[in-house]
Amino acid sequence: MTKPHVLCLMMTSIDGRVLTEGWAIDAPSKIFEDAHDALEGDAWLVGRVTLEEDFDAAGDWERGLATGPIERTDWFAQRHAKGYAIAIDRSGKLNWKTDNIDGEHYVAVLSTGVSDDYLAFLRQRGVSYIFGGEDEIDFAHVLDVLGRELGIKRLLLEGGGGVNGSVLNAGFVDELLVFVLPLTDGRKDAPSLFDIAGDWRGSRKLELLSNDTVEGGIVKLHYRVSNDRG
Ligand SMILES: NC(=O)c1ccc[n+]([C@@H]2O[C@H](COP(=O)([O-])OP(=O)(O)OC[C@H]3O[C@@H](n4cnc5c(N)ncnc54)[C@H](OP(=O)(O)O)[C@@H]3O)[C@@H](O)[C@H]2O)c1
């Protein structure tokens, strides 16, 4: 298997929540972006909600483009991009406006249940797609395809809690780098660092690799994740 090394990079409140909207201090986006660059990933992966909210992919996508059935096989519009921005979008909801962000090529991870029309829309936009399963996403398969087909070796997993929880639960998060901000959140329904839907496959031990106080009382914690359950 050609699975990339997966590093999860996030900002949280002291209580582990990740919805930055409404926080008492501005999210330190420069610190986050510098950490993102320093990790030297060749791709980053987010959930459907994060892409929709933070990357201008909400709203209705263009219907009526399919001229016939489209085979359920992975489709790559680009294979030599300078980087890849990947979203888990099982039902085909994202309204992609373009095929890249800052030169990083967009890739959608879909279920085979999406419509022909949605696949035609992705092709028209030049967004690559891979199939992750019939309904649930099989992350072992997805990571293998990303490594094998696109040569991705270091993948940054960047939220939200839903997708982080899914990849963690599947046993594929190798490292965790978290900026803990000096604030509380407390909203019961706000997403957290890891939100696992479905069967919980256990807690994971962490090995602390480093801890630093960055500016303004922000604490940076870097861990190796043990994927031995227990
Ligand atoms: N603080 C930070 O560092 C940080 C970083 C990133 C994001 N965020 C915030 O996090 C919030 C979003 O978090 P979220 O947890 O609500 O959403 P999310 O993780 O961005 O997306 C969750 C969605 O991804 C799809 N998904 C995830 N796991 C799946 C699986 N195993 N199988 C199939 N589909 C799967 C599902 O899409 P469907 O519902 O379409 O099936 C699910 O609803 C945003 O407000 C964002 O701003 C914060």
The ligand as an SDF file (V2000), in Angstrom:
LIG
                    3D

 48 52  0  0  0  0  0  0  0  0999 V2000
  -10.0510   25.3040   13.9790 N   0  0  0  0  0  0  0  0  0  0  0  0
   -9.5520   24.7520   12.9030 C   0  0  0  0  0  0  0  0  0  0  0  0
   -8.3310   24.5570   12.7870 O   0  0  0  0  0  0  0  0  0  0  0  0
  -10.4880   24.3230   11.8020 C   0  0  0  0  0  0  0  0  0  0  0  0
   -9.9690   23.6990   10.6540 C   0  0  0  0  0  0  0  0  0  0  0  0
  -10.8750   23.2800    9.6820 C   0  0  0  0  0  0  0  0  0  0  0  0
  -12.2410   23.4720    9.8470 C   0  0  0  0  0  0  0  0  0  0  0  0
  -12.6890   24.0990   10.9570 N   0  0  0  0  0  0  0  0  0  0  0  0
  -14.1350   24.3120   11.1520 C   0  0  0  0  0  0  0  0  0  0  0  0
  -14.7790   23.0500   11.3040 O   0  0  0  0  0  0  0  0  0  0  0  0
  -16.1490   23.2130   10.8870 C   0  0  0  0  0  0  0  0  0  0  0  0
  -16.6180   22.0060   10.1030 C   0  0  0  0  0  0  0  0  0  0  0  0
  -16.4250   20.8370   10.8300 O   0  0  0  0  0  0  0  0  0  0  0  0
  -17.4250   19.6010   10.6650 P   0  0  0  0  0  0  0  0  0  0  0  0
  -16.9220   18.5460   11.5430 O   0  0  0  0  0  0  0  0  0  0  0  0
  -18.8160   20.1130   10.8380 O   0  0  0  0  0  0  0  0  0  0  0  0
  -17.3210   19.2160    9.1150 O   0  0  0  0  0  0  0  0  0  0  0  0
  -16.1710   18.6230    8.1450 P   0  0  0  0  0  0  0  0  0  0  0  0
  -15.3110   17.6550    8.8610 O   0  0  0  0  0  0  0  0  0  0  0  0
  -15.5410   19.7580    7.4190 O   0  0  0  0  0  0  0  0  0  0  0  0
  -17.0820   17.8400    7.0980 O   0  0  0  0  0  0  0  0  0  0  0  0
  -17.8530   16.7610    7.5540 C   0  0  0  0  0  0  0  0  0  0  0  0
  -18.4810   16.1330    6.3620 C   0  0  0  0  0  0  0  0  0  0  0  0
  -17.4980   15.4140    5.6130 O   0  0  0  0  0  0  0  0  0  0  0  0
  -18.0710   14.2180    5.1280 C   0  0  0  0  0  0  0  0  0  0  0  0
  -17.4540   13.0700    5.8200 N   0  0  0  0  0  0  0  0  0  0  0  0
  -16.6310   13.0750    6.8830 C   0  0  0  0  0  0  0  0  0  0  0  0
  -16.2930   11.8220    7.2220 N   0  0  0  0  0  0  0  0  0  0  0  0
  -16.9160   10.9980    6.3480 C   0  0  0  0  0  0  0  0  0  0  0  0
  -16.9800    9.5760    6.1800 C   0  0  0  0  0  0  0  0  0  0  0  0
  -16.3040    8.7520    6.9880 N   0  0  0  0  0  0  0  0  0  0  0  0
  -17.7330    9.0750    5.1950 N   0  0  0  0  0  0  0  0  0  0  0  0
  -18.4130    9.9030    4.3750 C   0  0  0  0  0  0  0  0  0  0  0  0
  -18.4080   11.2580    4.4760 N   0  0  0  0  0  0  0  0  0  0  0  0
  -17.6650   11.7930    5.4550 C   0  0  0  0  0  0  0  0  0  0  0  0
  -19.5730   14.2840    5.4690 C   0  0  0  0  0  0  0  0  0  0  0  0
  -20.1930   14.9990    4.4120 O   0  0  0  0  0  0  0  0  0  0  0  0
  -21.7610   14.8160    4.0710 P   0  0  0  0  0  0  0  0  0  0  0  0
  -22.5050   15.4560    5.1940 O   0  0  0  0  0  0  0  0  0  0  0  0
  -21.9330   15.5490    2.7790 O   0  0  0  0  0  0  0  0  0  0  0  0
  -22.0100   13.3330    3.9400 O   0  0  0  0  0  0  0  0  0  0  0  0
  -19.5350   15.1090    6.7330 C   0  0  0  0  0  0  0  0  0  0  0  0
  -20.7410   15.7470    7.0420 O   0  0  0  0  0  0  0  0  0  0  0  0
  -16.2030   24.4620   10.0330 C   0  0  0  0  0  0  0  0  0  0  0  0
  -16.9770   25.4090   10.6940 O   0  0  0  0  0  0  0  0  0  0  0  0
  -14.7790   24.9240    9.9250 C   0  0  0  0  0  0  0  0  0  0  0  0
  -14.6500   26.3190    9.9110 O   0  0  0  0  0  0  0  0  0  0  0  0
  -11.8460   24.5240   11.9280 C   0  0  0  0  0  0  0  0  0  0  0  0
  1  2  1  0
  2  3  2  0
  2  4  1  0
  4  5  1  0
  4 48  2  0
  5  6  2  0
  6  7  1  0
  7  8  2  0
  8  9  1  0
  8 48  1  0
  9 10  1  0
  9 46  1  0
 10 11  1  0
 11 12  1  0
 11 44  1  0
 12 13  1  0
 13 14  1  0
 14 15  2  0
 14 16  1  0
 14 17  1  0
 17 18  1  0
 18 19  2  0
 18 20  1  0
 18 21  1  0
 21 22  1  0
 22 23  1  0
 23 24  1  0
 23 42  1  0
 24 25  1  0
 25 26  1  0
 25 36  1  0
 26 27  1  0
 26 35  1  0
 27 28  2  0
 28 29  1  0
 29 30  1  0
 29 35  2  0
 30 31  1  0
 30 32  2  0
 32 33  1  0
 33 34  2  0
 34 35  1  0
 36 37  1  0
 36 42  1  0
 37 38  1  0
 38 39  2  0
 38 40  1  0
 38 41  1  0
 42 43  1  0
 44 45  1  0
 44 46  1  0
 46 47  1  0
M  CHG  2   8   1  16  -1
M  END
$$$$
